[in-house]
Amino acid sequence: MRSSGVLLNISSLPSEFGIGGFGSEIERFSEFIAQSDMCWWQVLPITTIGAGNSPYSGVSAFAGNYMYIDPIKLLEKGYITYEQCDRAKYYGSPHTVDYDFVSKSKKEIIMNAYNTIAKSCSELLISYMSDNRDWLVDYAIFMCLKDEYNGAPWQEWPEEYRCPNRGVIAKMLSTHEREIGYYVCEQFLFDQQWSESKTLINKNNIGVIGDIPIYVCQDSVDVWASPKMFDLDKDLNPRKVAGVPPDYFAEDGQLWGNPIYNYEYMAKDGYSWFVRRIERMFKLYDKLRIDHFRAFDRYWAVPFGSKTARDGKWEEGVGIKLFDIIKKKFPNADIIAEDLGIIDDGVIKLRKNAGFPGMRVMQFGLDGEESPHLPHLYEKESVVYTGTHDNDTTYSWLTGLNEDNMAKLGDYIGVHGAVEGGENSSHVWGCIRTMLLSVSDTVIIPFQDLAGWGTDTRMNTPGVSEGNWKVRITMDSIAKIRVDKMRRYNYISGRKR
């Protein structure tokens, strides 16, 4: 079915608590999507965040981001008081996320809610812990130890806690019952509120496209609890780390620093960790985008300690074996392969054998005469974007084009003259219209492009460690979007809801 959607992370929603979350802002934005005759809302990973506040470097591949928990919903359920709710309100800029404020205020709110739930309805937490024991116990114990050792990486903890075993787990469960209970409550509230939010979104006939990062952080519960799944040395340091070679995003490549999987070890139990992870993701989302899909064919491995990703080399990935298991376990799984970057025949073959649609980005279409990112060369089974969260906004990209490329693009989209920004930008809407008229099944447009915003609203700059993931929108900016134009373009391109 031909369809369209919008890309906006939960953190970017309007809210009075310093970050978007699972409050009434979910309903308001869902109504905007429905009024625009779009069918999809794509978000970035809603799991835990890590270094640089990145949703792609969380401390857990399974646990949700507690910062999205809405204080007003806790108030409505009687978990907190009006005074406690008011203390979480933020009076700074509505245009950016204040992660320092939010991390403290939401933890305080969740502790207040935990005190109430533990007294009046602790059976809810016991039941939730039982249902999610396969990942939740490790997460809660890991976070308790993180707190106990002032946030230090687990490699710096006392030796008895560096490699968890049944004895360590039993000891922690008996000596840290309240602290563990807090983290169980945190995830219970996250799942409860997201379930309610997603149900509301789906009632508006809107599907949620989620995102799963391929790698996990070295300082994560996943590596701590299962070090044999990763290529580590005897001191539990990575032998090699993940990244990508030099490309259009970064001339030195990107040195991510994530440990590499030990696929030989993971194969012994049928890649059960990946299977459980996919299962968890489909409880959170309707459709799943697998980030950096190309690494399942071949991945860029960089020696641990290298200064840049230039020192890496290509190594063989797990290939189709993993996806044969996933498809057998989840025959109706709706998966998108993020196949951007340096793509060769092996990646294309793997994606097609797996049966997943790939991605195309219109901003990359001027890289060559036969670029697969040109709309007239799109495949039907593909998901296409003006830009992704890693790209500059389309308006800013347009203003940076040289004279020849600007003329070429103008002929292509049928729009000439000076480039203007804002919600009525003829050049940006020309790009959107051209994509919508393409043969591709699904078109996703970042909210920043619907608004015609500039580079100051870019979500992420790859290779830059600070200043990312902060952009927020307001109710006024939603109201200014040309919903009538989006509806009309969806109608003429056969994408009407």
Secondary structure, DSSP 8 states (H G I E B T S, - for coil): --EEEEE--GGGS--TTSS--SSHHHHHHHHHHHHTT--EEE----B--BGGG-TTSBS-SSSB-GGG--HHHHHHTTSS-HHHHHHT---S-TTB--HHHHHHHHHHHHHHHHHHHHHH-HHHHHHHHHHTHHHHHHHHHHHHHHHHTTT--GGGS-HHHHS--HHHHHHHHHH-HHHHHHHHHHHHHHHHHHHHHHHHHHHTT-EEEEEE-S---SSSHHHHH-GGGB-B-TTS-BSEEEEE-S-SS-TT-EEEEEE-B-HHHHGGGTSHHHHHHHHHHHHH-SEEEETTGGGGTEEEEEETT-SSGGG-EEEE--THHHHHHHHHH-TT--EEE---SS--HHHHHHHHHHT--EEEEGGGGGGSTT-TTSGGG--SSEEEES--TTS--HHHHHHT--HHHHHHHHHHHT--S----STT-HHHHHHHHHHHTSS-SEEEEEHHHHHT--GGG-S--TT--SS-S-B---HHHHHHS-HHHHHHHHHHTT---
